[in-house]
Amino acid sequence: MSARFIPRYSRLRRQGNFKRVANMPRPKSSDHLPAFMGEGANAEGPEIKNLLYRPGDLVQVIKEGPDYGKISQIYESDSRGIAIENAGREVTTVLPKVYWRDGQSQYAINHRGFMHPNDVRLVTTMQGEDGELVKVAVNKLVLGEYYWDDRYKQRLPRRYVVNSRGLSIPWPDPPAPVTEGNYATSYDVARERTFYVTDVTIPPVPPIALDSLRKKFSRNRKPDLTEDEIMRLTPPKMPLSEGKKAYLVDQAAKAREALTREESGETAALQERTAKFLAERLAKFDAQQTASS
């Protein structure tokens, strides 16, 4: 380690007992340490590119282990894997206190982690030859062409059974939207109006409360605008047509001509007043000279 990378207040710099250590192994995190907010609960296996299952699907675990053969429903599915009810490896997670459930007394909780889609197979209901509905397990699925699903309000690929392109497995119904919760505000309370404007000169938010609604020392709040910002905020000038340009040139010429005539008239009047004034002074001077003689 070089001396210039050690803070000046460090004890190593004062004592001078620093040295370079080559190939220092990086510290490894223990598998027994709890994860935070679900970290470490991701499914083990290859990268998940296509989501073959959605919440609501009924699947069977085919991975060797204590959950082998268990049939349960998926309640979450994303790029981390699929979460199945009462299936999957045990994971310890640190949960903030705001998310504690009733009766919980500690931060670390044990729950089921995500499973890889390759570790399960779909269980669906089909109609048999005798007309009765039976549950069958589908070993492998493949995605086909896209179509518009009115339930999800988006385009989804069709699911087919491998080697049976005519056999399509529909997607499950989407979960019902969450309208109520412990941290939700009811619609009537949120839409209730408690403030009415009584005077246009009084702002709706008191000036003393503005700092609590916005970041007072935000780096985006600048007193002045830069040239680039002014250029972006200034609307461009519309180009003039040929007729408009000719009209403006004609108006400018008329204005100059009127100004020239006005200036010439003022000059003639000034010359006339000056000549009249000089003539009066000369006549008065001549009268004074005659009287004195």
TAURNOR-V480051 format. One record per backbone hydrogen bond with DSSP energy under -0.5 kcal/mol. NH is the residue of the N-H (numbers start at 1). CO is the residue of the C=O. E is the energy in kcal/mol with one decimal. If there is no record, write none. Layout:
((NH/CO/E) (NH/CO/E))
This chain:
((5/2/-1.2) (6/3/-1.4) (10/7/-1.8) (14/10/-1.5) (15/11/-2.2) (16/12/-2.2) (17/12/-0.7) (18/16/-0.6) (22/20/-0.6) (24/21/-0.6) (33/30/-1.1) (35/92/-2.6) (37/35/-0.5) (37/94/-1.5) (39/36/-1.4) (41/38/-1.8) (43/80/-2.4) (45/43/-0.5) (49/47/-0.7) (52/50/-0.9) (56/74/-2.4) (57/54/-2.2) (58/123/-0.5) (59/57/-0.6) (59/72/-2.6) (60/121/-2.7) (61/70/-2.4) (62/119/-2.7) (63/119/-1.0) (68/65/-1.5) (69/61/-2.9) (70/67/-2.0) (72/59/-2.2) (72/70/-0.5) (74/57/-2.4) (75/83/-2.3) (76/83/-1.1) (78/81/-2.3) (81/78/-1.2) (82/115/-2.7) (83/76/-2.9) (84/82/-0.5) (85/73/-2.0) (87/84/-1.3) (91/111/-3.0) (93/91/-0.5) (93/109/-2.8) (94/35/-2.8) (95/93/-0.7) (95/107/-2.5) (99/96/-1.6) (100/97/-1.6) (104/101/-1.9) (109/93/-2.6) (111/91/-2.6) (113/89/-2.6) (114/41/-2.6) (115/82/-2.9) (119/116/-2.1) (120/117/-1.3) (121/60/-1.9) (122/138/-0.9) (123/58/-3.3) (124/122/-0.5) (124/136/-2.5) (126/134/-3.0) (128/126/-0.5) (128/132/-3.5) (131/128/-1.4) (134/126/-3.2) (136/124/-2.8) (138/122/-3.3) (139/137/-0.6) (142/160/-2.3) (144/158/-2.8) (147/156/-2.2) (149/147/-0.6) (149/154/-2.4) (150/148/-0.6) (153/149/-1.6) (154/149/-1.2) (156/147/-2.6) (158/145/-2.5) (159/169/-0.6) (160/142/-3.0) (160/158/-0.5) (161/164/-0.8) (161/167/-1.9) (162/140/-1.7) (164/161/-2.2) (167/164/-1.9) (168/166/-0.8) (169/159/-2.7) (170/168/-0.6) (179/177/-0.6) (184/181/-1.0) (190/186/-2.3) (191/187/-2.1) (192/188/-0.5) (192/189/-0.6) (194/192/-0.5) (202/199/-1.2) (203/201/-0.6) (206/204/-0.5) (209/206/-1.7) (210/207/-1.0) (212/209/-0.5) (213/209/-0.6) (213/210/-1.1) (214/210/-1.2) (216/214/-0.6) (218/215/-0.9) (221/218/-1.2) (222/220/-1.0) (230/226/-2.5) (231/227/-2.3) (232/228/-2.1) (233/229/-2.1) (234/230/-1.5) (235/233/-0.5) (245/241/-2.3) (246/242/-2.3) (247/243/-2.2) (248/244/-2.2) (249/245/-2.2) (250/246/-2.3) (251/247/-2.3) (252/248/-2.1) (253/249/-2.1) (254/250/-2.2) (255/251/-2.1) (256/252/-2.1) (257/253/-2.3) (258/254/-2.5) (259/255/-2.1) (260/256/-2.1) (261/257/-2.4) (262/258/-2.3) (263/259/-2.3) (264/260/-2.5) (265/261/-2.2) (266/262/-2.0) (267/263/-1.9) (268/264/-2.0) (269/265/-2.1) (270/266/-2.1) (271/267/-2.3) (272/268/-2.1) (273/269/-2.2) (274/270/-2.3) (275/271/-2.4) (276/272/-2.2) (277/273/-2.2) (278/274/-2.3) (279/275/-2.1) (280/276/-2.1) (281/277/-2.1) (282/278/-2.4) (283/279/-2.2) (284/280/-2.1) (285/281/-2.2) (286/282/-2.5) (287/283/-2.0) (288/284/-1.9) (289/285/-2.0) (290/286/-2.0) (291/287/-2.0) (292/288/-1.8) (293/289/-1.4))
